[in-house]
Amino acid sequence: MTTIIDVITRDIRFPTSLMLDGSDAMNPDPDYSAAYLIIRTDAADGLEGHAFVFTIGRGNDVQVVAIEALREHLVGRDVEALLGDMGAASRLLMTDSQLRWLGPEKGVMHMAIGAAVNALWDLRAKRAGEPLWLHLSRLSPEEIVSLVDFRYLSDAITPDKAIDILRAALPGREERTRALLANGYPAYTTSPGWLGYSDEKLERLCREAVADGFPQIKLKVGADLDDDRRRMAVARRTVGPDYPIAIDANQRWDVASAIEWVQALAEFDPAWIEEPTSPDDVLGHAAIARGVAPIRVATGEHAQNRVLFKQFLQAGAMQVMQIDAARVGGVNENIANLLLAAKFGTPVCPHAGGVGLCEAVQHLSMFDFVAVSGTMEGRMIEYVDHLHEHFATPVVIERGRYVAPTAPGAGTEMLPASIEQYTWRGHHAETLA
């Protein structure tokens, strides 16, 4: 029997605030960070499971402690039993009655569980010798449904309906896999749009994004309306009248302010408004969606669980679903979210603005294309151009598209040198190159 012998955690922080990378109306000085874990076993192959929770600096230590609280549930466990039934493995972590009280199924404990689940999937995909997206895509509809906790979802989707969705996508799986390997998956870039950038840098990065083949850019908004109008004018002038520009308020407004602000930017034809208000306010998002139509509302990167995604869809409060690989309870719960999106016919454009999120979430979108929705229509994965060099299998972008990864695993393993260099010791020892 192979067993888990250790769960290693690290508090890793990158000083991105020095260059204002990641800056927005609510988070002016983010230091992109990872509460990181490694699951080690006594297997002779030496394979490990790696994952993380993304944060933006202070509080990353709290998230690390939450991950460490799961140690007793993992160390000593039979690896084959865990990896052989990942639905049961997820439920094992989710149903600790005392830890559950800290949520339930939300907050730092839920994200810690998501990281542990993701690390197990990383290990399972590595042992299978497959990238996670392909490994998931080869599961049967029944196997996929067995991964999902349908509790609280049955008024929107049942296991039988989920199996119907997955069976409908069975024809063409192999063809879509070949297409994905040949052509990749569409990306859009947020790199030009950080709020702290000068107009000159914004203009230059907009030109570069178009030249690099990205089909859309995104700009942060919400701090000052006059500044937003000026920056949107710069971007629109640079990219032309028909090129999509999404905008992101990062939860800045209340409902009335959101409607008024977006209407004031409507002349620049935003592709969507992202996170206009509190990420928990389903009815507020629904009111905003009605008030700014036909501009779409995109949200979900801070949605705490599948129940909130269900309610957003039921209320018509999101026209674009933005899942996050490190926010909910891991791969299993994000499969539930993908199934909900397929049931409601809502496109999924994942959040990836953070360290390692591009590497992680590409697998979910590619699995969705091959085995769930069967389409890329209206779908893109966010891309930002920093910190990829710290990962063992960094994302590759060609002509504005994610190249489908072929390395075994979930893409979440950081390089040992980067882990050592950026482990937090109470200060940033070095600046970014």
Residue pairs with C-beta under 8 A, 6 or more apart in sequence:
1 78
1 79
1 80
2 41
2 42
2 43
2 78
2 79
2 80
3 41
3 42
3 76
3 77
3 78
3 79
4 39
4 40
4 41
4 74
4 75
4 76
4 77
4 79
4 82
5 40
5 41
5 42
5 75
6 38
6 39
6 40
6 75
7 37
7 38
7 39
7 40
7 67
7 68
7 70
7 71
7 74
7 75
7 116
8 37
8 38
8 40
9 35
9 36
9 37
9 38
9 64
9 67
9 68
10 34
10 35
10 36
10 37
10 38
10 64
10 419
10 423
11 33
11 35
11 36
11 60
11 61
11 64
11 423
11 424
12 33
12 34
12 35
12 36
12 52
12 60
12 355
12 414
12 418
12 419
12 422
12 423
12 424
13 31
13 32
13 33
13 34
13 57
13 60
13 422
13 424
13 428
14 31
14 32
14 33
14 355
14 387
14 390
14 422
14 432
15 31
15 428
15 431
15 432
16 22
16 30
16 31
16 32
16 386
16 387
16 432
17 23
17 29
17 30
17 31
17 57
18 431
18 432
19 432
20 29
20 194
20 195
20 196
20 197
21 30
21 32
21 194
21 384
21 386
22 30
22 32
22 56
22 194
22 353
22 354
22 384
23 29
23 30
23 194
23 195
23 196
23 197
23 220
24 194
24 195
24 220
24 222
24 248
24 250
25 195
25 220
25 221
25 222
25 223
25 249
25 250
25 252
26 222
26 250
26 251
26 252
27 56
27 250
28 195
28 196
29 57
30 56
30 57
31 56
31 57
31 428
32 54
32 56
32 57
32 354
32 355
32 386
32 387
33 54
33 55
33 56
33 57
33 60
33 355
33 424
34 52
34 53
34 54
34 55
34 60
34 355
34 356
34 414
35 52
35 53
35 55
35 60
35 63
35 64
35 66
35 67
35 112
35 115
36 50
36 51
36 52
36 64
36 414
36 419
37 50
37 51
37 52
37 67
37 115
37 116
37 119
38 48
38 49
38 50
38 119
39 48
39 49
39 50
39 74
39 116
39 119
39 120
39 123
40 48
41 47
41 48
41 79
41 123
43 79
45 127
47 123
47 126
47 127
48 123
48 126
48 413
49 119
49 120
49 121
49 122
49 123
49 124
49 126
50 119
50 122
50 409
50 410
50 412
50 413
50 414
51 115
51 116
51 117
51 118
51 119
51 122
51 326
51 330
51 360
51 410
51 412
52 115
52 326
52 355
52 356
52 412
52 414
53 63
53 67
53 108
53 111
53 112
53 114
53 115
53 326
54 324
54 326
54 354
54 355
54 356
54 357
55 63
56 354
60 424
61 424
62 108
63 108
63 111
63 112
66 108
66 109
66 111
66 112
67 112
67 115
67 116
69 99
69 109
69 112
70 93
70 99
70 112
70 113
70 116
73 92
73 93
73 96
73 116
74 116
79 123
82 88
82 89
82 92
82 120
83 89
83 120
83 123
83 124
83 127
85 146
86 117
86 120
86 121
86 124
86 147
86 331
86 332
87 146
87 147
87 148
87 149
87 332
89 117
89 120
90 113
90 117
90 147
90 149
90 329
90 330
90 332
90 333
91 149
93 113
93 116
93 117
94 100
94 105
94 113
94 149
94 329
99 109
100 109
102 108
102 109
103 109
103 110
105 304
105 305
105 307
105 329
106 304
106 305
107 304
110 304
110 305
110 328
110 329
111 326
111 327
111 328
113 329
113 330
114 326
114 327
114 328
114 329
114 330
114 333
115 326
115 330
116 330
117 329
117 330
117 331
117 332
118 325
118 326
118 330
118 331
118 360
118 410
118 412
119 412
121 132
121 330
121 331
121 410
122 132
122 409
122 410
122 412
122 413
124 135
125 131
125 132
125 135
125 408
125 409
125 410
126 408
126 409
128 135
128 408
129 408
130 138
130 408
131 363
131 404
131 405
131 406
131 407
131 408
131 409
131 411
132 331
132 363
132 367
132 409
132 410
132 411
133 362
133 363
133 364
133 365
133 366
133 367
133 370
133 404
133 405
134 177
134 366
134 370
136 144
136 331
136 335
136 363
136 367
136 371
137 173
137 177
137 366
137 367
137 370
137 371
139 371
141 162
141 163
141 166
141 167
141 170
142 163
144 162
144 166
144 335
144 371
145 159
145 162
145 163
145 166
147 331
147 332
147 335
148 159
148 162
148 332
148 333
148 335
148 336
148 339
149 306
149 332
149 333
149 336
150 157
150 158
150 159
150 162
150 336
152 306
152 307
152 310
153 306
153 307
153 310
153 336
153 340
155 310
156 310
156 313
156 314
156 340
156 343
156 344
157 310
157 339
157 340
157 343
161 343
162 339
162 343
165 339
165 342
165 343
165 372
166 339
166 371
166 372
168 374
169 370
169 371
169 372
169 373
169 374
172 374
173 370
173 371
176 369
176 370
176 374
177 370
180 366
180 369
180 370
180 404
181 404
181 406
183 401
184 398
184 401
184 402
184 403
184 404
185 362
185 365
185 366
185 369
185 376
185 379
185 381
185 401
185 402
185 404
186 215
186 376
186 379
186 380
186 381
186 400
186 401
186 402
187 214
187 380
187 381
187 382
187 383
187 397
187 400
187 401
187 402
188 214
188 215
188 216
188 217
188 218
188 244
188 246
188 349
188 380
188 381
188 382
188 383
189 209
189 212
189 214
189 216
189 217
189 218
189 382
189 383
189 384
189 385
189 400
190 217
190 218
190 220
190 248
190 353
190 382
190 383
190 384
191 205
191 209
191 383
191 384
191 385
191 386
192 201
192 202
192 205
192 206
192 208
192 209
192 217
192 219
192 235
193 202
193 217
193 218
193 219
193 220
193 235
193 248
194 220
195 220
195 221
195 223
197 205
199 230
199 231
199 234
202 219
202 231
202 234
202 235
203 234
203 235
203 238
206 217
206 234
206 235
206 238
206 239
207 238
209 217
209 239
210 238
210 239
210 243
212 397
212 399
212 400
213 398
213 399
213 400
213 401
214 383
214 400
215 244
215 380
215 400
216 243
216 244
216 245
216 246
216 271
216 380
217 235
217 239
217 243
217 244
217 245
217 246
218 245
218 246
218 247
218 248
218 274
218 382
219 228
219 231
219 232
219 235
219 245
219 246
219 247
219 248
220 247
220 248
220 249
220 250
221 228
221 231
221 232
221 247
221 248
221 249
221 252
221 261
221 265
222 228
222 249
222 250
222 252
222 253
222 261
223 252
225 261
225 264
228 247
228 261
228 265
229 264
229 265
229 268
232 245
232 247
232 265
232 268
232 270
233 268
235 245
235 268
236 245
236 268
236 269
239 245
241 269
244 271
245 268
245 269
245 270
245 271
246 270
246 271
246 272
246 273
246 274
246 298
247 262
247 265
247 270
247 272
247 273
247 274
248 273
248 274
248 275
249 258
249 261
249 273
249 274
249 275
249 276
249 277
250 274
250 275
251 275
251 276
251 277
251 278
251 279
251 302
252 276
253 261
253 276
253 277
254 277
254 284
255 277
255 281
255 284
255 287
255 288
255 291
258 273
258 276
258 277
258 288
258 291
258 292
259 287
259 288
259 291
259 292
262 270
262 273
262 276
262 288
262 291
262 292
262 295
263 291
263 292
266 292
266 295
270 295
271 296
272 295
272 296
272 297
272 298
272 319
272 320
273 288
273 292
273 295
273 296
273 297
273 298
274 297
274 298
274 299
274 320
274 322
275 298
275 299
275 301
275 302
276 285
276 288
276 297
276 299
277 284
277 285
277 288
278 284
279 299
279 300
279 301
279 302
279 303
279 304
279 308
280 304
280 308
282 308
282 311
282 312
282 315
282 317
283 315
283 317
285 297
285 299
285 312
285 315
285 317
285 318
286 315
286 316
286 317
288 297
289 296
289 297
289 316
289 317
289 318
289 319
296 319
296 320
297 317
297 318
297 319
297 320
298 318
298 319
298 320
298 321
298 322
298 349
299 312
299 317
299 318
299 320
299 321
299 322
300 309
300 312
300 318
300 321
300 322
300 323
300 324
300 337
300 351
301 322
301 323
301 324
301 327
301 351
302 324
302 327
303 309
303 312
303 324
303 327
303 328
304 327
304 328
305 328
305 329
305 333
306 328
306 333
306 336
306 337
306 340
309 321
309 323
309 336
309 337
309 340
309 341
310 340
311 317
312 318
312 321
313 321
313 340
313 341
313 343
313 344
313 346
318 346
319 346
320 346
320 347
320 348
320 349
321 337
321 340
321 341
321 346
321 347
321 348
321 349
322 348
322 349
322 350
322 351
322 382
323 334
323 337
323 338
323 348
323 350
323 351
323 361
323 364
324 350
324 351
324 357
324 361
325 334
325 350
325 352
325 357
325 360
325 361
325 364
326 354
326 356
326 357
326 360
327 351
328 334
328 337
331 364
331 410
334 364
335 367
335 372
337 348
338 348
338 364
338 367
338 368
338 372
338 373
339 372
341 347
341 348
341 368
341 373
342 368
342 372
342 373
347 377
347 378
347 379
348 365
348 368
348 373
348 379
349 378
349 379
349 380
349 381
349 382
350 361
350 364
350 365
350 381
350 382
351 357
351 361
351 382
352 358
352 361
352 362
352 381
352 382
352 383
352 384
353 382
353 384
354 384
355 387
355 390
356 387
356 391
356 411
356 412
356 414
357 382
358 381
358 382
358 383
358 384
358 388
358 395
358 402
359 388
359 391
359 393
359 394
359 395
359 411
359 412
360 410
360 411
360 412
361 381
362 381
362 395
362 402
362 404
362 405
362 411
363 405
363 410
363 411
365 379
365 381
365 402
366 402
366 404
368 379
369 375
369 376
369 379
373 379
381 402
383 395
383 397
383 402
388 394
388 395
389 418
390 414
390 415
390 418
390 422
391 411
391 412
391 413
391 414
391 415
391 418
392 407
392 413
392 414
392 415
393 405
393 407
393 409
393 411
393 413
395 402
395 403
395 405
395 411
396 402
396 403
396 405
397 403
405 411
421 429
421 430
